[in-house]
Amino acid sequence: YMQLERASTEELNAKITTLEKEKNKEEEYRNYMQLERDKINAFWEITKKELDDKKAELRNKDREMEEMEERHQVEIKVYKQKVKHLLYEHQNNITTLKADAEMALKLQQDEFRKRTAELNKDKRSLKVELKELELAHEDVVRQLKLEHAKEITKLRQEFELNAKEMQSKYEKKIKVLREDFEHRRKHEIHEIEERKNTHINQLMKKHDTAFSEIKNYYNDITHNNLDLIKTLKDDVAEMKKKEATNDQLMYEISQENKRLSEPLQKALREVEELRKALASYDKDKQSLAQTKTRLLDAEKSLKNLEWEHEVQMQRFAKVEHERDDIYSKFENAIFEVQQKSGLKNLVLERKLEAVGDQLEKKEAQLGEVLSASNLDPGTLQQVTKKLDEVLDSKNQLIKALQYDVAKVSKAHNDLIRVYEAKLAEFGVPVEELGFRPLITNTNAGPAGLVVGA
């Protein structure tokens, strides 16, 4: 009884230490949750300030857009007046140039008529001279052809005589060479036959001597092999006798092994069965004692766990209530930011589209005016160059405004991504919010404002 009492007090002390450790862990977890809540509140205040700054920037950009549009309208009116003045000056210049051109045309026509008459006279005289030259050239060609034909006949006769002489010379030389080569060939064939006969006789002598040596060598080998075969036959007979005696001994030994193996196997089986029974008995005895102690421990731990469960449930309810309050506040704030930024982005995009349409219309009208006025190419290039410069400056301003709009929408998207990452970090699914944040079509590159935050 005293042993049981001592065991229970030790277990209670161990349980108290474990409970204290769990209490310390819970306190650390509570402190961690409070720190995370403070972080979320600080993050919320920072994002609120950033949103206010972005709203102020958007208002400034709207004002700048309106001012730029007014300036653009004033500049278009000024350029229209300039174009009217240029058209009037162009008309005056065209009338003066037409009169000057007509006078110059008449003078050039008179000069052209005189010049054509003179050229026709020169043409007739040149034709007469050309006919005379052609007749003289035909006579010279006829004489040259006759002389050339005479020279060709002479050369042909000389070439035929030389060819016949050369042919007779070379035929004589070929006959002499053929006779000389035939005599040399017969002499060389006779020498080769003599060398071949002497070589054949030498080879026959060498083969006869080699054959006699090989014959003697193999006769010696066969005599030695016959002696070895006789000695080996005697050894094989002795080995067979020894093998028969060894087989008889092996058979007797195997029979004795068979007789002794059966009782040995039975004894080994009985020993193994007895050992198993003894081990199972000891195990059953130990397990019974362990189950009794475990049952007592389990009853005590069950009571303690029930008490801890009630405490934890109360804490959980309190934390869940705080989380719901934070979610509701965060949802309302995100929804407001989403609506305001979405509406402002739509208004800015529509304004940009309207300005682009107006610019295209103005360009088309200006092109029609310039084509109808028939301006001088130099003045037209100057006017179009100035208009292109003005339009480039306006396009650059529009691009800068579009970049600012994209930057604001990018900051909004980054804010939503950071918020979703924080929710995932705390193990809260996004589907529990009850709405889906609006993400505009921008790239995932870093916005300067969000990176600074």
Beta strands, then each sheet from edge to edge (+ up, - down):
end
